[in-house]
Amino acid sequence: MGGIMSGTLEQAPIPQTTLSAMQLAVAGARLLDTGHAEEAEKTWREAVRLDPGCNTAWSCLTDLLARAKRLPEAADCLDRLLALSERSAANLLMFGESYCALERNEQARELLSEAARIDPSFEVRVRVLIAKLDAKVEDWEAAIRGVNR
């Protein structure tokens, strides 16, 4: 018998719904690789229905929808993925960049700024990304101010 007292750690069994969701996430990737995007989407949606915490399926679904220019749906999936993820500087930077691509500029700005507060080594990269956001909406003065800070 293991356990903390015996010096070994026992892992809790993985719930069947989690295993099934991961299998569906992999199956969806295979479907997409063979050109079956619609079936892949259905498969990933089933995976997150079974296990709403399946980051892999949410990530794949977000990417598929973004590539299909279904930006509001992709942003909704990204919101779900963000809620499930650790708020590390690297994750916040990645999510900020993703929200930029989905034209969710305010969310992007907030996440990028938080990433730079947590890890100052991201400051220059964040300033450039925020300046790009400002340039997209033709706020040239803000874009120049942001880069020159």
Solvent accessible surface area in square Angstrom, and as a share of the most:
residue,aa,sasa,rsa
1,M,230,1.03
2,G,30,0.28
3,G,20,0.19
4,I,139,0.70
5,M,190,0.85
6,S,69,0.44
7,G,69,0.67
8,T,74,0.43
9,L,144,0.72
10,E,120,0.54
11,Q,174,0.77
12,A,85,0.66
13,P,124,0.78
14,I,104,0.53
15,P,80,0.50
16,Q,121,0.54
17,T,67,0.39
18,T,42,0.24
19,L,74,0.37
20,S,27,0.17
21,A,0,0.00
22,M,79,0.35
23,Q,123,0.55
24,L,46,0.23
25,A,1,0.01
26,V,67,0.38
27,A,35,0.27
28,G,0,0.00
29,A,39,0.31
30,R,160,0.58
31,L,53,0.27
32,L,64,0.32
33,D,123,0.64
34,T,93,0.54
35,G,65,0.62
36,H,84,0.38
37,A,44,0.34
38,E,116,0.52
39,E,77,0.35
40,A,0,0.00
41,E,22,0.10
42,K,126,0.53
43,T,21,0.12
44,W,3,0.01
45,R,92,0.34
46,E,61,0.27
47,A,0,0.00
48,V,16,0.09
49,R,158,0.58
50,L,54,0.27
51,D,25,0.13
52,P,70,0.44
53,G,37,0.35
54,C,6,0.04
55,N,66,0.34
56,T,56,0.32
57,A,0,0.00
58,W,18,0.06
59,S,51,0.33
60,C,35,0.21
61,L,0,0.00
62,T,14,0.08
63,D,64,0.33
64,L,18,0.09
65,L,0,0.00
66,A,28,0.21
67,R,181,0.66
68,A,55,0.43
69,K,158,0.67
70,R,87,0.32
71,L,41,0.20
72,P,95,0.60
73,E,65,0.29
74,A,0,0.00
75,A,1,0.00
76,D,82,0.42
77,C,6,0.04
78,L,6,0.03
79,D,50,0.26
80,R,114,0.42
81,L,17,0.09
82,L,29,0.14
83,A,88,0.68
84,L,76,0.38
85,S,24,0.15
86,E,130,0.58
87,R,117,0.43
88,S,35,0.23
89,A,10,0.07
90,A,63,0.49
91,N,44,0.22
92,L,0,0.00
93,L,8,0.04
94,M,95,0.42
95,F,3,0.01
96,G,0,0.00
97,E,53,0.24
98,S,36,0.23
99,Y,0,0.00
100,C,16,0.09
101,A,75,0.58
102,L,12,0.06
103,E,115,0.52
104,R,76,0.28
105,N,36,0.18
106,E,111,0.50
107,Q,60,0.26
108,A,0,0.00
109,R,69,0.25
110,E,114,0.51
111,L,10,0.05
112,L,0,0.00
113,S,34,0.22
114,E,42,0.19
115,A,0,0.00
116,A,9,0.07
117,R,171,0.62
118,I,90,0.46
119,D,45,0.24
120,P,101,0.63
121,S,95,0.61
122,F,41,0.17
123,E,57,0.26
124,V,98,0.56
125,R,122,0.44
126,V,4,0.02
127,R,41,0.15
128,V,61,0.35
129,L,26,0.13
130,I,26,0.13
131,A,8,0.06
132,K,120,0.51
133,L,2,0.01
134,D,11,0.06
135,A,31,0.24
136,K,119,0.50
137,V,94,0.54
138,E,123,0.55
139,D,63,0.33
140,W,144,0.51
141,E,130,0.58
142,A,15,0.12
143,A,11,0.08
144,I,106,0.54
145,R,149,0.54
146,G,13,0.12
147,V,75,0.43
148,N,111,0.57
149,R,182,0.66
